[in-house]
Amino acid sequence: MKITTKLWIGLAILIVLSPLGLLLPDHFKAGDAWGEWGTDTIKELVGYIPRGLEKLSSLWSAPIPDYAFRGWEEKGLPRLSFSYIISAVVGITATVIVVLLIGKILAKKDD
């Protein structure tokens, strides 16, 4: 089996397992995943919001916030799980496209 086939199989498995991000933190009462904090959570954890972070926080809003489609946050675990899987597919697709484009650009420079 080629290494790229193994890579795609591994990515497919990770995509299917992505809804565990909903179940495990809730099961272990862990709260948000490390590093996925908004300014409100940082203020709660640290006691203040760093000035630079406060300025930059409005520059970017995620295309699929909280990995769920707008209005699906309260629709139950099956829909949230589906949203997680779609978010994983969108993220991996975007990453693959960017990497392939960068590869093509760098390959042209070597010619």
Summary of the structure (lengths in Angstrom):
residues: 111
radius of gyration: 18.1
end to end distance: 30.9
largest distance: 54.4
contacts: 221
relative contact order: 0.10
helix: 67%
strand: 0%
